[in-house]
Amino acid sequence: MSRHENTHTQLLLISIAVAALAACSSTGAGARSAGTDLDARFEVKDDSGADSPIAEPIAAANAAIDAIVAIPDGERTYANTLFALDGVVATFFNDARMTGFLSQVSTDSDERDRGRAASADLSDWFTLLNKREDLFEAVTTFSSTGPDLDPVEQRYLDVTLRDFRREGMELSAEDRARLLEVDRELNVLGIEFSKNIADDETIVVLSPDDLRGTPQAFLDGLPQSGGLYLLPVKGAALGRVLGFCENGETRKKVAIAASRRAGTKNVDILEKMILLRSEKAQLLGYAHIADFQTETRMAGSADAVWAFYDELRPKLRLKAEQDFSEYQAAKRQHTQDPNAQLQTWDLSFYKNWLLRERYAVDSEKVREYFPIEAVTEGLFGVTQDLYGLRYVDITDRARSDGRPMWHEDVKLYEVWDRDSGTLFGEFYTDLHPRPNKYSHAAQFPLRLRKRWADGTLTRPLVALVCNFTKPTNDRPALLSHDEVETYFHEFGHCLHSILSESDLSNFAGTQVARDFVEAPSQMFENWIWDADVLGRFSRHYQTGEQLPADVLRGMIAAKNLGSGLSAESQVFLGVMDMRFHTDADGVVDTTAVRREVYADTRTFEALPNLFSQASFGHMVGYHAGYYGYLWSLVYAQDMFSRFREGGDIMSPALGKEYRDKVLSRGGTRDEIDLVRDFLGREPNSDAFLEHLGLRGE
């Protein structure tokens, strides 16, 4: 779903990646100092052209930057230089972002193409912004006056100067020109990489016997040809087959097909991006791009990430080995084969099998208690009560007003403060899959919060894009408990964006360090494991009955089922990502590295000829950052411990405190300080280990 190595360029990358991490300002080994190199003028021009889909916002933004630059040095103030720069960024993003976003969701191919072109031009503009020498000189001139700034203003100045440095302003004109070429190539390759994933329509043709055990209601919704099913190997369809199909060979076939999505063309693109990222790091004086990326995050360096994994992995391996033994025993019992070997494509199936056989939890039966309308109503109710909010459905009004409503499934809501009557912002929901739509779950920022000099306020707008199981002719859309968890997670990002109270767009909402941005959304997943919370919205789609108490007890008892194996899959992805981006020269055989890391981090054999990195969307915008999912989970569970220990996770007083101290602050303070302020102590990993079933290990 947000959270930025370079705050400005990352605004785009957040939006086109999946959904969302205290800044270190050291100069990096070998960085060249400013001096005579800057005397040779390096002129950066925007060449997006009048035919750009966002030509007017680009022209307006460039004119506004020119106006800032033209202010005489002796007249520079915070208001007319730094605050004005924040206004230009907010205005440009808010005017241009929707066009680019439609590339992810529109049903019109021309509009998607237009959106991709807009995304490329939007990214180019942000790339150029911090490479403008005249703007750099304007900001440094203002800084040299020793202005009297409040803490947030000073933080913004420090971040802006840091970002100029990270964009090469201390390099020679020649190196800056090459850095610009590299960044532009990376923008183009990144958009192509994401497009290839979105456009991939790989299917596996399967017979009814191949799919035995797969829920018939799901199969009825698949396209068919000649009595055979045409299975797309992504999203909910992939999960249903891997989770329920009795035929192990089918699960293997489908899993392998999924591991080859987007093809070798994306492998080639990824390896080109890694090489260019390495060159960028070398130009800027970093050992590798991972040190560049982590510099502005809580970790601060790649070494800190490796230390995190070194400490965590032995603990996870203990639980993973227990899980492996439990799952393999289940497979041998189920197949009546004492020599059966557990494989990765078996994990979802045997998790569901164990839930049924050991915990009396039938995942497909549980799904019947979570119709999406009830879950939405419950999610809205929980968050409104917890945070003191009120949501208003304005879908019909938005359609009448001609606002962007790209599909009939789309809805638009306002978010109000219940006590003060203040409007916070708006969010779209687009919850079901369709061809050419973004294929995962994410929150996309579309408009940033910004308070202007005259006191007026631009309020945030976000889109919640998911791919939950679609309704059929005889059944509404029914969510698995995992999908309910995803819904709560993404809505956590949504509220993090909307409840922001930062007056600067640069620090608004999810504009926090990338290895913290997932923490608020991960923390909110805990609510779907509470009996009272589930009782608010679990109701059978036919009878209206609540989820039976014995089933809920079984679900809670099985909460840590397979948690070690699941966490190790996250380690695999994070370590693979770091291996790609800590290579000395950037020449990486990603398929070979994937295989090596898989063998090192998983308890399964690494199969040849798989290249799942080709469809790993986080390689654009989240590179050298995937570790953040586990890193932020430490803080998420520690923050949740205050709700759990208080005995009432629906406490409005505690919800208000969390809203005020964490959600509303955005990036206005270092993230570790936000956590300390809310906890009233130093954070620790106790709650995280307990969450994984590792307490005392």
Secondary structure, 3 states (H helix, E strand, C coil): CCCCCCHHHHHHHHHHCCCCCCCCCCCCCCCCCCCHHHHCCCCCCCCCCCCCCCHHHHHHHHHHHHHHHCCCHHHCCHHHHHHHHHHHHHHHHHHHHHHHHHHHHCCCHHHHHHHHHHHHHHHHHHHHHCCCHHHHHHHHHHHHCCCCCCHHHHHHHHHHHHHHHHCCCCCCHHHHHHHHHHHHHHHHHHHHHHHHHHHCCCEEEECCCCCCCCCHHHHCCCCEECCEEEEECCHHHHHHHHHHCCCHHHHHHHHHHHCCCCHHHHHHHHHHHHHHHHHHHHHHCCCCHHHHHHCCCCCCCHHHHHHHHHHHHHHHHHHHHHHHHHHHHHHHHHHCCCCCCCCHHHHHHHHHHHHHHHHCCCHHHHHCCCEHHHHHHHHHHHHHHHHCEEEEECHHHHHHCCCCCCCCCCEEEEEEECCCCCEEEEEEEECCCCCCCCCCCEEEEEECCEECCCCCEECCEEEEECCCCCCCCCCCCECCHHHHHHHHHHHHHHHHHHCCCCCCHHHCCCCCCCCCCCHHHHHHHHHHHCHHHHHCCCCCCCCCCCCCHHHHHHHHHCCCCCHHHHHHHHHHHHHHHHHHHCCCCCCCCHHHHHHHHHHHHCCCCCCCCCCHHHHCHHHCCCCCCCCHHHHHHHHHHHHHHHHHHHCCCCCHHHHHHHHHHCHHHCCCCCHHHHHHHHHCCCCCCHHHHHHCCCCCC
